[in-house]
Amino acid sequence: MKLVDIQPAGAVTRYHTIHCPIQQTVAHHSWGVAMVIMALHNNPSMKLIQAALLHDAHEHVTGDVPSPAKRMDVAFRAELHRLEESVAEKPGSYVSLDDDELT
């Protein structure tokens, strides 16, 4: 999956089940995660920044499933995780990090 294939993920609305005056997309959220990493990490690798930007790219397939739903049903959570990983296995949609890249 190339970058153009995952661009729709940026438009997925997060927290869609909660009435909130401010909408947040996956693009907003992922940018915020990358900014936090850059603020807290002395020298983040490009791979770590890419991982932050792409960590929810699967949501163009799965949507942003609310965490209460994931907590309510272990089998549902496991199946959702399996689906997220199958989407993430497509090249360009997920960045795998080694432990040393997190420190």
C-alpha positions as CSV (number, residue, x, y, z in Angstrom):
1,M,0.0,0.0,0.0
2,K,1.5,3.3,-1.1
3,L,1.1,6.6,0.7
4,V,-1.6,7.7,-1.8
5,D,-3.5,4.5,-0.8
6,I,-3.6,5.5,2.9
7,Q,-4.3,9.2,2.5
8,P,-8.1,8.6,3.2
9,A,-7.0,7.6,6.8
10,G,-6.2,11.2,7.6
11,A,-9.8,12.1,7.0
12,V,-11.3,9.5,9.4
13,T,-13.1,11.3,12.3
14,R,-12.0,10.3,15.7
15,Y,-14.3,10.2,18.8
16,H,-17.3,10.1,16.5
17,T,-19.4,8.6,19.2
18,I,-18.9,11.5,21.6
19,H,-20.6,14.8,21.2
20,C,-17.7,17.2,21.0
21,P,-17.7,20.7,19.5
22,I,-14.2,20.1,18.1
23,Q,-13.7,17.3,15.6
24,Q,-10.3,15.5,15.4
25,T,-9.2,13.5,12.4
26,V,-6.6,10.8,12.3
27,A,-4.3,13.4,10.6
28,H,-4.7,15.8,13.6
29,H,-4.1,13.0,16.1
30,S,-1.1,11.6,14.3
31,W,0.5,15.0,13.9
32,G,0.0,15.6,17.6
33,V,1.6,12.3,18.5
34,A,4.6,13.2,16.3
35,M,4.9,16.6,17.9
36,V,4.8,15.1,21.4
37,I,7.6,12.7,20.4
38,M,9.7,15.6,19.0
39,A,9.1,17.6,22.2
40,L,10.1,14.7,24.6
41,H,12.7,12.8,22.6
42,N,16.3,14.2,22.4
43,N,16.9,12.9,18.9
44,P,13.9,11.0,17.4
45,S,14.7,8.9,14.3
46,M,12.9,9.5,11.1
47,K,11.5,6.0,11.5
48,L,10.0,6.9,14.9
49,I,8.4,10.0,13.4
50,Q,7.0,7.9,10.5
51,A,5.6,5.4,13.0
52,A,3.9,8.2,14.9
53,L,2.4,9.6,11.7
54,L,1.2,6.2,10.4
55,H,0.2,4.4,13.7
56,D,-3.5,4.8,13.0
57,A,-3.4,4.5,9.2
58,H,-5.5,1.3,9.4
59,E,-8.4,3.4,10.5
60,H,-9.4,4.1,6.9
61,V,-10.5,0.5,6.9
62,T,-11.5,-0.1,10.5
63,G,-12.6,3.4,11.6
64,D,-11.8,4.7,15.0
65,V,-13.5,2.1,17.2
66,P,-14.2,3.7,20.7
67,S,-12.1,2.2,23.5
68,P,-15.2,1.3,25.6
69,A,-16.3,-1.1,22.9
70,K,-12.9,-2.7,22.8
71,R,-12.9,-3.1,26.6
72,M,-16.4,-4.6,26.6
73,D,-15.6,-7.7,24.5
74,V,-12.3,-9.5,24.5
75,A,-13.1,-11.5,21.4
76,F,-14.1,-8.3,19.5
77,R,-10.9,-6.6,20.6
78,A,-8.8,-9.6,19.5
79,E,-10.6,-9.7,16.1
80,L,-10.2,-5.9,15.6
81,H,-6.5,-6.2,16.5
82,R,-6.1,-9.0,13.9
83,L,-7.9,-6.8,11.3
84,E,-5.7,-3.8,12.1
85,E,-2.6,-5.8,11.8
86,S,-3.7,-7.3,8.4
87,V,-4.2,-3.8,7.1
88,A,-0.9,-2.6,8.6
89,E,1.0,-5.5,7.0
90,K,0.5,-3.8,3.6
91,P,3.8,-2.0,2.7
92,G,3.8,1.7,3.5
93,S,1.0,1.6,6.0
94,Y,2.9,0.8,9.2
95,V,6.4,1.3,10.5
96,S,7.9,-1.4,12.7
97,L,10.2,-0.1,15.4
98,D,13.1,-1.8,17.3
99,D,13.4,-1.3,21.1
100,D,16.5,0.9,20.6
101,E,14.5,3.3,18.5
102,L,12.2,4.1,21.4
103,T,14.9,5.3,23.8
